[in-house]
Amino acid sequence: MRLLVTGGRTGYLGRRVVAAAAHHEVVAVGSADADVRDPAAVDALVDRHRPDVVVHTAYVQADPEVTGAGAVHVARAAARVGARLVLVSSDVVFGGRPVPYDESATPDPVSAYGVAKVLAETAALASNPDVVVARTSLILGDGESGHERLFRSLALGAHGALFEDERRCPVHVEDLAAALVELAANDVRGVLHLGGADATSRLELGRLVARRDGLDATVLRAGRRADLPDPGPVDVRLDSSLASRLLATRLRGAREFLAPGTTR
Ligand SMILES: NC(=O)c1ccc[n+]([C@@H]2O[C@H](COP(=O)([O-])OP(=O)(O)OC[C@H]3O[C@@H](n4cnc5c(N)ncnc54)[C@H](OP(=O)(O)O)[C@@H]3O)[C@@H](O)[C@H]2O)c1
């Protein structure tokens, strides 16, 4: 099986997907190979490599052209050559509510990033008969994520606060990468939630990382997302029980993979 992984050269998740797929033929690509905003460049890239599966991780959170339109171009190019598509999406397609979201929930994004992800999902599901949209949550766990770097800097005294009211289902980057490679090789189609097993606030997550890394977790200050002028999604827990039934890969919860004494 030949996999083409967008974001595979430099992306935090993409590089892990490339590593997890080492037993397959893998092509790792980045924006120097094809800017996803350019449909002709994406078509040429896909024609050049003729993948069986495209795993699309590339995005720029602040740029809907990359996140939304770019994914549309990738989805169409994959469909044109008959390639399966594994599209990485996000819990931010939801606006927040007090109960977890399963795959039957209708997206109701409240941020530009969420709107771009919904555009990507909708186009992928409409343009390719062989697609799985994999919605995930905060990705971390190996010490290298931007989230962990931020938590460490705050624990070392940098100015800032962590939301105590936000609730999401963080996932370990290696678990997620393994699940995406599993999905590349199976025939699951439609939408699938790939969150970790534990719902945590940003503050709890920061404390878990600080303790794992031997830092003083009590230094971390609490803030409230709901108090922001434009809070975005606050409680976006993913119900990932379908994935736990369909996949061999287990998506550990943050309290497990960040427990004191665990290695990164
Ligand atoms: N990180 C999280 O906590 C989180 C949470 C939920 C969902 N997600 C989803 O997970 C996926 C991966 O996130 P990540 O944290 O691994 O992202 P990342 O580290 O920021 O990597 C993004 C990748 O996108 C590529 N890219 C950017 N602009 C591009 C363009 N115009 N054309 C082609 N490639 C471009 C970059 O490649 P170059 O360097 O080659 O430009 C980079 O490798 C995204 O779809 C995101 O929505 C992430």
The ligand as a Tripos MOL2 file, in Angstrom:
@<TRIPOS>MOLECULE
LIG
   48    52     1     0     0
SMALL
NO_CHARGES

@<TRIPOS>ATOM
      1 N1         -2.3800   19.9850   17.1690 N.am      1 LIG1
      2 C1         -3.5500   19.7690   17.7490 C.2       1 LIG1
      3 O1         -3.6930   19.8040   18.9900 O.2       1 LIG1
      4 C2         -4.7490   19.4330   16.8920 C.ar      1 LIG1
      5 C3         -6.0150   19.2810   17.4990 C.ar      1 LIG1
      6 C4         -7.0990   18.8720   16.7140 C.ar      1 LIG1
      7 C5         -6.9280   18.6390   15.3510 C.ar      1 LIG1
      8 N2         -5.6980   18.8350   14.8000 N.ar      1 LIG1
      9 C6         -5.5390   18.5620   13.3670 C.3       1 LIG1
     10 O2         -4.4120   17.7400   13.1780 O.3       1 LIG1
     11 C7         -3.7910   18.0330   11.9320 C.3       1 LIG1
     12 C8         -2.3000   18.1530   12.1090 C.3       1 LIG1
     13 O3         -2.0170   19.1260   13.0900 O.3       1 LIG1
     14 P1         -0.4860   19.4030   13.5230 P.3       1 LIG1
     15 O4         -0.5250   19.9560   14.9030 O.co2     1 LIG1
     16 O5          0.3520   18.2030   13.2270 O.co2     1 LIG1
     17 O6         -0.0900   20.5710   12.5220 O.3       1 LIG1
     18 P2          1.3490   21.2400   12.2610 P.3       1 LIG1
     19 O7          2.4020   20.6340   13.1030 O.co2     1 LIG1
     20 O8          1.1430   22.7250   12.3440 O.co2     1 LIG1
     21 O9          1.6580   20.8450   10.7460 O.3       1 LIG1
     22 C9          0.9130   21.4080    9.7130 C.3       1 LIG1
     23 C10         1.4940   20.9490    8.4080 C.3       1 LIG1
     24 O10         0.7460   21.5650    7.3390 O.3       1 LIG1
     25 C11         1.6260   21.7990    6.2810 C.3       1 LIG1
     26 N3          1.1610   22.9370    5.5000 N.ar      1 LIG1
     27 C12         0.8980   24.1890    5.9570 C.ar      1 LIG1
     28 N4          0.5140   24.9740    4.9460 N.ar      1 LIG1
     29 C13         0.5350   24.2130    3.8220 C.ar      1 LIG1
     30 C14         0.2380   24.4550    2.4650 C.ar      1 LIG1
     31 N5         -0.1780   25.6630    2.0380 N.pl3     1 LIG1
     32 N6          0.3700   23.4390    1.5780 N.ar      1 LIG1
     33 C15         0.7820   22.2210    1.9930 C.ar      1 LIG1
     34 N7          1.0690   21.9190    3.2740 N.ar      1 LIG1
     35 C16         0.9540   22.9090    4.1790 C.ar      1 LIG1
     36 C17         2.9720   22.1340    6.8980 C.3       1 LIG1
     37 O11         3.9540   21.6700    6.0170 O.3       1 LIG1
     38 P3          5.1950   22.6240    5.5260 P.3       1 LIG1
     39 O12         6.0420   22.8970    6.7420 O.co2     1 LIG1
     40 O13         5.8730   21.8000    4.5030 O.co2     1 LIG1
     41 O14         4.5550   23.8980    5.0000 O.co2     1 LIG1
     42 C18         2.9600   21.3210    8.1970 C.3       1 LIG1
     43 O15         3.7100   20.1470    8.0670 O.3       1 LIG1
     44 C19        -4.5180   19.2660   11.3850 C.3       1 LIG1
     45 O16        -5.4230   18.8530   10.3780 O.3       1 LIG1
     46 C20        -5.2840   19.8250   12.5750 C.3       1 LIG1
     47 O17        -6.4820   20.4470   12.2010 O.3       1 LIG1
     48 C21        -4.6140   19.2350   15.5240 C.ar      1 LIG1
@<TRIPOS>BOND
     1     1     2 1
     2     2     3 2
     3     2     4 1
     4     4     5 ar
     5     4    48 ar
     6     5     6 ar
     7     6     7 ar
     8     7     8 ar
     9     8     9 1
    10     8    48 ar
    11     9    10 1
    12     9    46 1
    13    10    11 1
    14    11    12 1
    15    11    44 1
    16    12    13 1
    17    13    14 1
    18    14    15 2
    19    14    16 1
    20    14    17 1
    21    17    18 1
    22    18    19 2
    23    18    20 1
    24    18    21 1
    25    21    22 1
    26    22    23 1
    27    23    24 1
    28    23    42 1
    29    24    25 1
    30    25    26 1
    31    25    36 1
    32    26    27 ar
    33    26    35 ar
    34    27    28 ar
    35    28    29 ar
    36    29    30 ar
    37    29    35 ar
    38    30    31 1
    39    30    32 ar
    40    32    33 ar
    41    33    34 ar
    42    34    35 ar
    43    36    37 1
    44    36    42 1
    45    37    38 1
    46    38    39 2
    47    38    40 1
    48    38    41 1
    49    42    43 1
    50    44    45 1
    51    44    46 1
    52    46    47 1
@<TRIPOS>SUBSTRUCTURE
     1 LIG1         1 GROUP 0 **** ****
